[in-house]
Amino acid sequence: MINSRLRTLRDHIRWAVSRFHEEDLFFGHGTDNAWDEARQLILGALHLPWEIADSYLDCRLEVDEIADLQRLIARRVDERVPTPYLLGEAWFCGMSFIVDDRVLIPRSPIAELIESHFAPWLDGEPARILDLCTGSGCIGIACADEFPEAEVVLSDLSYDALEVANQNIERHGVEGRVFTVQGDGFEGLPGQLFDLIVSNPPYVDAEDFADMPDEYQHEPELALACGDDGLNLVRRMLSEAANHLTEKGLLIVEVGNSQVHVQALYPEVDFHWLDFQRGGHGVFMLSAAQCREHQAVFAARV
Ligand SMILES: C[S@@+](CC[C@H](N)C(=O)[O-])C[C@H]1O[C@@H](n2cnc3c(N)ncnc32)[C@H](O)[C@@H]1O
C-alpha cells in the first residue's frame, strides 16, 4: 500500500532506513548499514548518482516514482531480496555489472588486488588471464579493463551465469579479447597457459551455509556451497593448477572463512594469505612453482 505522506527523496530514504531497522535486515551485498542501503536503493532506482548533492534530496517525486520506490522497499523488506538484484546492477572495481539471480552479487576483496595490478606479486603485464568460476564476469572483465592488452577467459559451470557474463562483456565493449567457456573447474578450457588465474569459487562450508541470512537464499546455491568443508572444488583446482600456469604464473583464490580448512588440509604448503585495506580475508596466492612443487600433495588430497 502506498504511503502517501512521503514526498521527497529524503522522505523515502528516511522511511526505508526505519523499515530496514525495524525488520532487522542483513546488509552484505555492497553496503554494511541501513543508511547506505536505503540511499543505494532509492538513488539507484531513480537513476541518480550516488554522489548527489544533499540539496537534491528535497526534490519531490512523481506519483509513479513513489509507487515504484515503495514497491522496491517492500520487496527488500518482505522478501529480503538484495538491493543489487532489485536494481539489476552491482558495482565492482568502479564498474557497473548487470546482475540477476543467476549470478552471485559481486563483492570479492579481489577487487583491491585488481585495482593495484596485483602489485608487487605479478611480474609484468599478464598476456593471458583466467577468471575461473566467473559468475557475472566481474573479476575477469575488471582485469581486462586494468590490463588492456590481455586476453581473458571467463569460465563457469553454469550456462545461466555465462549468459550474464556475456551481457557484461558486451556492456564493457571487450568482446574482442574476453571470452566465455563453459566447464567444470579447468575442464573445457583451451590448451593455452595463463600468466594469472584468479578465482572466487564456491567455498562456503556446510556450517556457514546453514547459518546464512535470508538475503543469501536469493543467490544461486551453486555459487556458494561446496561440500562439508567448502573445498570440494578448491581441492580439484589446486591439484590441476600447475598444468594451466605459465612458468612465472600466479594462482589467486578466495576461500573466505574456509581458510581454516585449507590450512588444516595442507599444513606443509606455505600459502601467502593476502591483506586488504577495505576489509575481506581468506584469499591466498601461490606461484606456479609452488603449485608444481606441491602437485602430488594436492592430487593426493582431492
Ligand atoms: C562465488 S561465485 C563467484 C562469481 C564471481 N567470480 C564473483 O566473484 O562475483 C562462484 C561461481 O562458481 C561457479 N561454479 C560452481 N561450481 C563450479 C564448477 N565446478 N566449475 C566451474 N564453476 C563453478 C558458480 O556457477 C558461480 O558462478
The ligand as a Gaussian input file, in Angstrom:
#p B3LYP/6-31G(d) Opt

LIG

0 1
 C       31.286000     -17.422000      -5.585000
 S       30.600000     -17.381000      -7.225000
 C       31.744000     -16.198000      -7.892000
 C       31.267000     -15.360000      -9.009000
 C       32.215000     -14.217000      -9.384000
 N       33.551000     -14.704000      -9.678000
 C       32.268000     -13.170000      -8.307000
 O       33.298000     -13.005000      -7.654000
 O       31.241000     -12.492000      -8.097000
 C       31.156000     -18.930000      -7.811000
 C       30.835000     -19.280000      -9.266000
 O       31.379000     -20.600000      -9.488000
 C       30.518000     -21.309000     -10.352000
 N       30.799000     -22.747000     -10.156000
 C       30.301000     -23.579000      -9.216000
 N       30.809000     -24.830000      -9.350000
 C       31.661000     -24.765000     -10.417000
 C       32.485000     -25.721000     -11.057000
 N       32.540000     -26.991000     -10.643000
 N       33.234000     -25.320000     -12.108000
 C       33.179000     -24.030000     -12.557000
 N       32.407000     -23.081000     -11.989000
 C       31.661000     -23.446000     -10.932000
 C       29.135000     -20.872000      -9.953000
 O       28.231000     -21.079000     -11.006000
 C       29.364000     -19.385000      -9.612000
 O       29.085000     -18.588000     -10.739000

